[in-house]
Amino acid sequence: MIRAFRSEWFKIRRPGVLLGGLGAMVAFSILAVVLTVARADKAPDAVNILRLSQPDGFASILQRGSDFLGIFALGVLAVATAQEYSNGTLRSLLVREPRRLRLLAGKTLANLVYVCASVLIGSLVALAVALAIAPSKGISTSAWLGAGLGNTVGVMGNLVLAAAAFGLLGTFLALVVRAPAPAVIGGVVWILPVENLLARAWPNVGHWLPGQQLAAIVAGGNNISGYTWALALGLSMAAAAAIASGALFRLRDVSV
């Protein structure tokens, strides 16, 4: 597994891959902060100045980017896994490492480390930007690193957990369809319009949808699922996706 991890990490370290995904995550984090702070004096809802001045004000900014987080993590793992089929490189990898589960585990772990590190770095950059620009809008940030430090660290931890879970779902989709584009498009369509429509039409169904549970984890619980339920069910679904991925990868013939 270590050799598979190193092999995959060698690909991730290429500037185009490393800086592309990380740059996108950092850019989105900065954009989310700038837009939220810019409209804080005009917003009557949960992003107004009074709300953002609370100890968990920055945590509430981070929570608003869960949809993009899911797309990013799912897309990275889906593309990294499926492109071995579409590029025809999987046969060569299996010649060097015929133990399929170790190969899959090493590749997946390397990409999960990359995704989770990108999410954490993006969150830290967002915090720095928010601390710099929020006072200009009259938002007090003194409590963010004081009484609110636990909230900030907790949300960052939940973001990392959700990113890892979305990544495992992306790996599963890639192994089902064995092509990058259908895996990513199918995952995005399911996470955004399909799950949201189902949850609005039948609220009870939302308790069982993977994307809704992972969004609830990031939010620390919401009106669809409590945090404990979302954490247990969301991570259980991610574990089931990992087990199913291993079974597919081990038992399916490589026909490309």
C-alpha positions, -999 to +999 in steps of 0.1 A: +000+000+000+029+024+008+043+020-027+008+027-042+005+057-020+039+070-031+032+064-068-001+083-066+015+111-045+041+115-072+013+123-097-004+147-072+029+166-067+029+178-103+024+216-103-006+214-125-024+189-103-012+201-069-018+238-075-048+234-096-070+217-070-055+235-040-058+269-059-094+263-066-102+255-030-083+285-017-099+308-043-134+296-034-127+300+003-116+336-003-146+343-025-170+329+001-155+352+027-155+383+006-190+379-006-204+371+028-187+400+045-196+424+016-233+417+020-233+416+058-246+451+063-275+444+038-285+410+049-315+405+073-308+368+075-281+346+092-252+365+077-258+400+091-232+420+111-245+410+145-245+373+136-210+374+122-197+392+153-206+362+175-180+338+186-191+313+159-194+340+132-165+327+112-177+291+116-210+301+100-191+315+070-172+282+065-205+262+068-219+280+038-195+263+014-204+227+020-219+222-015-187+233-032-167+212-008-186+181-018-182+188-055-144+194-051-137+162-030-160+140-051-145+153-083-108+149-073-113+113-062-136+103-091-112+117-117-081+102-101-097+068-100-116+067-133-088+081-154-068+049-149-095+031-169-100+058-195-062+063-200-056+025-201-030+026-174-047+003-149-032-029-165+003-015-161-004-006-124-017-041-117+014-057-133+035-038-107+011-043-078-012-073-084-027-070-050-057-050-060-070-039-026-036-025-016-033-006-049-068+009-045-062+017-008-029+034-015-042+055-044-074+065-025-055+074+007-031+097-012-059+115-028-078+118+005-047+133+021-045+158-008-082+167-006-083+171+032-051+191+032-066+214+005-097+219+026-078+227+057-054+251+039-084+268+023-101+272+056-070+288+072-066+312+043-102+321+046-097+328+083-068+351+076-088+370+049-118+373+071-098+387+100-083+413+076-115+425+059-143+419+084-135+450+107-140+473+077-177+463+077-181+467+115-178+430+122-161+423+155-136+394+151-122+394+187-142+364+198-134+343+167-100+333+182-112+335+218-144+321+229-152+310+193-119+291+187-136+258+195-164+265+170-138+273+143-117+243+150-148+221+152-162+233+118-127+228+102-127+192+115-162+186+102-152+200+068-123+175+067-146+146+077-171+155+051-145+160+024-131+125+031-166+110+029-175+128-003-141+116-017-150+079-009-184+084-026-165+098-057-142+067-057-173+044-057-189+063-086-157+061-106-154+024-101-191+019-111-190+038-144-152+037-150-150+070-168-143+105-152-170+126-168-200+105-160-187+099-125-183+136-117-215+147-135-236+120-119-223+129-085-228+166-089-263+162-102-272+139-073-257+161-046-272+194-058-305+193-076-317+157-070-311+155-032-323+191-026-355+185-045-361+152-027-355+168+007-379+196+000-406+174-014-403+147+013-385+160+044-383+126+060-364+113+030-337+138+037-327+118+068-314+091+045-297+109+017-258+109+018-253+144+006-278+159+031-261+140+060-226+153+050-240+188+048-255+184+082-221+173+096-205+205+083-233+225+098-231+207+132-267+196+126-295+213+107-333+212+102-329+179+083-307+159+106-291+163+140-253+162+142-251+128+159-275+111+134-257+128+104-223+118+117-233+082+123-252+077+091-230+098+068-198+081+079-215+047+077-225+054+041-189+065+033-176+032+049-201+012+029-190+030-003-154+021+005-162-015+011-183-017-021-154+000-040-130-026-028-153-054-038-158-039-073-121-033-079-111-067-067-138-088-085-143-069-118-122-078-149-100-051-163-112-049-199-095-017-210 
